[in-house]
């Protein structure tokens, strides 16, 4: 697909465990972060996982580019590498100083099929 806005509940509809992270950017920088993310809606998915341009994006690349736009600098100078290719991984981001893990949340369906948070472990 492409970069698109999607309600969080829809995006997480088949997820049972997730990490909740907060973004460590002040107001003006947070606005730049959100503006970048909003500006790339509609761009195609980057199946080549290339960092050479933002004409197409993959998930963690989008987060990295948005955070870097907000911070005014590359927030992940040391990126992952595999098979001679450099990329931004989920692990790179989860360990980044601009993100803080706030909680791990477990979601389960009840007998009626409704999904409910059954456990949230603050970090």
C-alpha positions in Angstrom: 0.0 0.0 0.0 0.8 3.5 1.0 1.1 5.8 3.9 -2.4 6.4 5.3 -4.2 7.6 8.3 -6.1 4.8 10.0 -8.0 4.7 13.3 -5.8 3.1 16.0 -8.5 0.6 16.9 -8.6 -0.6 13.3 -4.8 -0.8 13.0 -4.6 -2.8 16.2 -7.6 -5.1 15.5 -5.5 -8.3 15.3 -2.8 -7.3 17.9 -2.8 -9.0 21.3 0.4 -7.4 22.8 1.8 -4.0 22.0 4.3 -1.6 23.3 3.1 2.0 24.0 5.9 4.6 23.5 5.8 8.3 24.1 7.7 10.8 22.0 10.2 13.0 23.8 9.8 16.3 21.8 8.7 19.7 23.1 5.7 21.5 21.6 7.3 23.2 18.6 9.4 20.1 17.8 6.4 17.8 18.3 4.5 20.0 15.8 7.2 19.6 13.2 7.2 15.8 13.8 3.5 15.6 13.3 3.6 17.9 10.3 6.1 15.7 8.5 4.1 12.6 9.2 1.0 14.3 7.9 2.8 15.5 4.8 3.7 12.0 3.6 0.2 10.5 3.6 -0.4 8.9 0.3 3.2 8.1 -0.5 3.8 4.5 -1.6 5.2 1.7 0.7 9.0 1.3 0.2 9.3 -2.4 -0.7 13.1 -1.9 -1.2 13.6 -0.5 2.3 15.8 2.2 0.9 16.8 5.3 2.9 18.0 7.2 -0.2 14.8 9.3 -0.5 11.4 9.7 1.2 9.5 9.3 -2.1 8.3 6.0 -0.7 8.5 4.9 3.0 8.4 1.8 5.2 7.0 1.9 8.7 10.1 2.4 10.8 11.6 4.8 8.2 8.5 7.0 8.5 8.9 7.2 12.3 12.6 7.9 12.0 12.1 10.6 9.3 9.3 12.2 11.3 11.2 12.2 14.6 14.3 13.6 12.7 12.2 16.4 11.2 11.0 17.2 14.7 14.4 17.1 16.3 16.1 19.0 13.5 18.7 16.3 13.2 19.1 12.6 12.4 17.9 10.9 15.5 19.4 7.6 14.6 22.9 8.1 13.2 23.8 4.5 13.8 21.4 2.4 11.8 21.0 -1.4 11.4 22.7 -3.1 8.6 22.0 -6.5 7.0 23.3 -8.0 3.7 25.1 -4.8 3.0 22.0 -2.6 3.3 21.5 0.1 5.9 18.0 0.5 7.3 16.1 1.8 10.3 14.7 -1.1 12.4 12.1 -1.2 15.0 14.8 -2.1 17.5 16.8 1.0 16.5 13.7 3.1 17.3 12.7 1.3 20.5 16.1 2.0 22.0 16.2 5.6 20.8 16.4 8.5 23.3 13.5 10.3 21.5 11.1 7.5 22.4 10.3 6.2 25.8 8.5 2.9 26.4 5.5 3.8 28.6 3.7 0.5 28.9 3.3 -3.0 27.5 -0.4 -3.7 26.9 -2.1 -7.1 26.6 -5.5 -7.2 24.8 -7.9 -10.1 24.7 -11.3 -10.8 23.3 -14.0 -11.5 25.9 -16.7 -14.2 25.4 -18.8 -11.8 23.3 -15.9 -11.1 21.0 -15.2 -7.6 22.3 -11.6 -6.7 22.7 -10.5 -5.5 26.2 -7.3 -4.5 27.7 -6.5 -7.2 30.2 -3.2 -6.0 31.5 -1.1 -2.8 31.1 2.3 -2.9 32.7 3.8 0.6 33.1 7.5 0.9 32.4 
